[in-house]
Amino acid sequence: MGQLDRIKSPIKKELDQFESYFRDSMKTSIPLLDIVLNYLVRRKGKQMRPMFVFLSARLLGETTQSTYTAASLIELLHNATLIHDDVVDKSYKRRGYFSLNALWKSKISVLVGDYLLSRGLLLSVRNKEYDLLEIVSNAVKEMSEGELMQIKNKRKIYITEKEYFNVITKKTASLIASCTACGARSVNGDEETIDTFYRFGEKIGIAFQIKDDLLDYERSSTIGKPAGNDIKEKKVTLPLIYALNQSDQKEQKEIKKVFNRSSKNGTEVRKIIDFVREKHGLEYARSRMETLKEEALTMLEPYSGQKASYDALVELVKYTVERNK
């Protein structure tokens, strides 16, 4: 049994039912929209976000109808933001498949993203899940702010760690935090418990993004995005921030000159990767990531009595920082 299968084992029934519930939440009588949505469902990913919702709920009690609504609401939001991101970034591949805008162009893709957002709103209102809607709406706000902050920082090589963490907390961590908070809320967790699970998810979300940043320096060109993709796109992440902070002005000036070139060849990208390695930027980022993971796991310890769900959630946390893509 693989790692993801072990993680899913305590909530296999919930995930199977969720798939049907999620499909129903997207039903439409518009033929073109139906074709696009069927394509979207078939290329589903690892289901990490629904797993965080269901496992968080199971730590506190039995899953409810609200848990399914929470998982569907978040998955609708997540898919909508991915579609819009692909349009903005002009990305034509997603999870090894063609993106929607590669097959149906930008206008249809934007409208499909809007449709998914509207279905999420309707799902919440029809089920009178206003607390869940508030949590997820806050995540949308945070993600939008984070994206705009990242755009503002683009091409700006000298950003502080505080600026970096502020961006990824909003852009990435807020959505995973909404998963764990909604999971807690769906089984009637009190405000203090919901806040604890939000902060737990936030730590995991930050660690998840740091892992993505590390993979950009570590992966081969045959796995996921090509190595150095962030460098080519002039995105400054934690390994480079640390490396620059360990450098003298001459080194900084030389790296800035290469980094700011509008089109970098493989040798130039490798120069920056080697610089980050030499300055121990990867070790530093891994250390910060591991600290966040351990802090998150400590927050889970009071719920270890629910052994199967607790063990699975611990393993899911570890998976976020151990994955290779």
N, C-alpha and C positions, 0 to 999 in steps of 0.2 A: 504494500500500500504506500503510495507516494505521500509526500508531506501535505499537500493540499487536500488529498483524500482523508487523511487523518484529522485535519482541522475541520473538515466538513462533516465528519462522521456523527457528532452529537446533534447536528442540526440538518441532517440529510432530508428528513421529512419536510422540514420547514422550507428548505431550498427548493425541493421538488414542487411544493405547493406554490411557492413564490413565483416560480417560472410561469406557471399558468396565470397567476394573479397579475403578474407584470404584463403578460401578453394582453389580457383583458383590459388593462388600464390604457392600452394604446389602440384599441379597436377603432376602425374607421370604415365608412362606406365609400370613401373616395378612392377609386382604383389606383391612381398613381401613388397616393400616400400609402396605401396598403402595401404596394410593391416595395417602396423604400423602407417602410418599417419592418417588413419581413426580412429584408436584407440586414437591417440593423440588428434584429434579434438573433439572427443566425451567426453573427460574428461576435457574440458576447465574449467578454473577457473572463478573468478568473473569478469574478463575483466577490471580490474582496470587500466591497462596501456593504452588500447585503450580509456577508459573513460577520462583519463588525456589528451590524444592527442586531442580528439574531443572537449572536453569542453574548452581547451586552445584556440583552433582554433576559436570556436564559440564566445569567448569573444572579438575577434578581427575582426570578419567578418563571412562570409558564408564559410562552408567547401568546399574544392575543391578536385579534383582528387589527388593532392599532399597530402592531409590530409589522404586519404585512403592508399596511398603508405606509408606514415610515420607510420601509425598504424600497417600496415602489416609488414613493415620492423622491427619495434621494437618487435612485437609479435614473428616473426620468430627468431630473435636474442634471445629473452627471453626464448623461448622453447628450443633452442639449448643449452643455458647455463645450463638450468635445467637438461636436459638429461645428459650433461657432468658431472655436479655436482653429480648426482645420481650414475654415474659410479665410480667417484673418491671416493665418500663417502660410496660406497657399500650400498646405500639406496634402499630398495625394495618396498617402498610405497611413493606415491606422491598424495596429495589431496584426500586421502582415496582410491585411486586406486593403483594397482600394477604399479611400474615404468617400463619403457621399458626394462631396464637391468634385471628385475625380470622375464620378459616373453621371451625376445629375446637375452639375454646375452649381455655382454659388447661390443663385437666387432661390432655387428649390431647397438647397441645403439650409439656408437661413430660415426659410419658412418652416421646414421640418423641425428645426431646433426650437422655433417659436411655438410650434404645435405641441412639442413635448413639454415645454414649460407650462403651457396652458392646461394640458392634461394633468400635470402635477397639482396646479392650483385647484382645478375642479375636483380632483380626487380628495384633496384635503377638505375642501368646503363641503362637499356632499357627505363626507363622513364626519363632519363637524370636528375635525382634528386641528383645531386652531393653534394649540400649543406646538404641535409638530410643524405646522406651517410657519410659525414664528421662528423656530430654531433653524429651519432650512432657508427661510427668506433671509435671515441674518447671514447665513453662509454665502448666499448669492451676492449680498452686498459686500462681504469681506473679499470674496474671490474677485469681484469686479475692481475693488479698490487695489487689491494686490497686483492685478494685471496692469492697471494704469501706473502704479508705482514702478513696476518692472520696466514698462515702456519708458518712463521718465529717466530711469537709471541706465538704459541701454546706451552703449558706447561710452559710458562713464566708468572708466576702469578703477578709479579710486573710490570705492564705496566702503562703508564701515560694516563690521559684523552686525551691529545693531540694525542698520538699514536692511541688510540681507535677511536677517531673521524676521524682521517686521514684514517684509515682502512675502516670504514663504509661509509664515504663520497665516497670513490672510489668503494667499493664492492657493495653497495646497492643504495646509493643516485644518483650515476651517471646515472643509467638507468631511474629512474623516472624524473630526470632533462632532459634527452634526450627526454622523452615523451612530456613534456611541451614546451621545446625549439622547437622541431619538429612541434608541433601543431601551435606555433606562426609562424614558418618559412613557413608552408604550406599555409598560407593566406597572404604571402608577408610582414610579419612583418619586420621592419628595425632592424639593428644590435643591437641597444640599447634595443629594445623591446624583441628581442630574448634572449639577455643576462639577462634581468629582469626575463623572464619566466624560464630560466635555473636556476637562483639562487632561484627562488620560488620553483621549483621542487626539487632542492637540499635540501632545508630546510625540505620539506615534506618527502623526502627519508631518511634523518637522523632521523626524528621523527618516521617514519615507522619502522626503525631498532631498535630504542630504545624500541618501543612498543613490538616488537618481543622478545627482551631481557627481558622485564618485564613479558611477558606471560610465559617465561620459568621458572620463579619463582612462577607464580600465577596459571597456568593451572592445571587442574586435569589430571590424566592419561588417561581419556576417551576423551579428546579433543585435537586434533592435536598431536604434539609430546608429549611424557611423560614429566612431570615436572622434572626439573633439567637435561634436556638432554645436555645443554651447559656445565654444571658442569661435567657430565660424560665424555664429549668429551674434557675436559680441555680448554674450551673457556672462556676467561676472558672478561666479559662485564661490562657496566657502573655501575650497582648496586654493584657488587663485588669490583670494583676499588674504589668506594667511601667508602664502608664499611672498606676496608683495610686501607685507608687513615685516618680513624677515630679511628684506633686501635693502641694499644701499640705493642712493639716487641714480647712480649710473645704470644699475641693473633694472630699476623700475622704468627708467626712460627707454631702455632698449626693448623691454617687453611691451611697453605701451605703444611703441612705434609699430611693432609687429601686430599687436592685438587690434589696432585701429585701422589696419589695411582693409579696404572694402572687400577684397577677394584674396583669401589666403590659400596657398598651396599646401600640400601634405607636409613638406619640409618645415614650413612656418608654423603649422599647427603642432607638429612634433616638437618644435623648439619650445613652445609654451608648455606642452605636456611635460617635457623633460625638466624645464625650469621648476614647475610645481612639484615634481617628484624630488628634485634635488633639495628643495627648501622644506621638504616633509609636509607639504600641504595635504596630501592624501591621508597620512597618519593622523594629522590634527583633526581633519574632518571626520575620520572614522572614530576617533576618541569622543568627539562631541556627540556623534550619533549613538555610540554605545552608552554614553551617560544618559541620554534621553530615554533609551530603551530600558535601562535599569530603573530609572525614576518611574517610568510607566508601569513596569512590572511590580514595583513596590506598592503602587497605588492599587493593584489588583489583589494583593495578599489578603485583605479582609474578606474576600469573596471566595477563598480557596475551598470552602466547604462544598460548593457545587463542583465536585471534582471533574466530571467529564467536560463541562462547559469551560471551567477554569483552565484546565490543561490545554484545551483547544485554543482558547483565546491567547494564552501564553505562547503557544506555538505560532499563532498567527502574527503576534507581535514580533517574534524572532524571524519569521519569514520575511517581514517587511524590510529587515536590514541584512538578510542573508541571500536574497534572490539575486539572480545573475542577469535579469532583464526587467 
